[in-house]
Amino acid sequence: MRIEEKTTATLIDSLMTATIRCYMAQEKVMSGKTDQETARAAKDAQMFNARRNKLIRAIDARLGEADASEMEKTYSE
């Protein structure tokens, strides 16, 4: 099922799940024992974060607030 076809409740549930998985992957990045383990966790974290962003945009659009969430990448210097 496409993201636009999901119910609002399903979108919110998916967002919560993606957020937790992203957090867990980031924890693995920080505690990775090997370079391969760390790289895999980093890829997972990026994938889950991209999913989170899509879900946030879909929820915002559903609520009629398409520009409500700041989705710009920010990096510390």
C-alpha positions in Angstrom: 0.0 0.0 0.0 1.3 3.4 -0.9 2.0 5.9 1.9 -0.7 8.3 0.6 -3.4 5.5 0.8 -2.7 4.7 4.5 -5.0 5.9 7.3 -3.8 8.7 9.6 -3.5 6.2 12.5 -1.4 3.9 10.4 0.9 6.7 9.4 1.3 7.7 13.0 2.0 4.1 14.0 4.5 3.8 11.2 6.2 7.1 12.2 6.6 5.8 15.8 8.1 2.6 14.6 10.5 4.3 12.2 11.6 6.7 14.9 12.4 3.9 17.4 14.2 1.9 14.7 16.2 5.0 13.7 17.2 5.6 17.3 18.2 1.9 17.8 20.3 2.0 14.6 22.0 5.2 15.8 22.8 3.5 19.1 24.5 0.7 17.1 26.5 3.2 15.2 27.9 4.6 18.4 28.6 1.1 19.9 29.7 -0.7 16.7 32.5 -3.2 17.4 33.7 -3.4 13.8 33.8 -1.0 10.8 31.3 -3.3 9.0 28.9 -3.3 11.9 29.1 0.4 12.2 28.6 1.0 8.5 25.6 -1.3 8.3 24.0 0.5 11.3 24.7 3.9 9.7 23.0 2.8 6.5 20.0 1.5 8.5 19.8 4.8 10.4 19.8 6.8 7.2 17.1 4.5 5.7 14.9 4.8 8.8 15.4 8.6 8.9 14.4 8.9 5.3 11.3 6.9 6.0 10.5 9.1 9.0 10.8 12.2 6.9 8.3 10.8 4.3 5.9 9.8 7.0 6.1 13.3 8.6 5.5 14.9 5.3 2.5 12.6 4.7 1.0 13.4 8.1 1.5 17.1 7.7 -0.2 17.0 4.3 -3.1 15.0 5.7 -3.5 17.6 8.4 -3.4 20.5 5.8 -0.1 21.7 7.2 2.3 20.7 4.4 4.9 23.3 5.3 4.6 22.8 9.1 7.6 20.6 9.8 11.2 21.7 9.2 12.7 19.1 7.0 15.9 20.8 6.0 19.1 19.0 6.7 21.2 20.7 9.4 24.8 19.8 10.3 26.8 21.0 13.2 30.1 22.6 12.4 
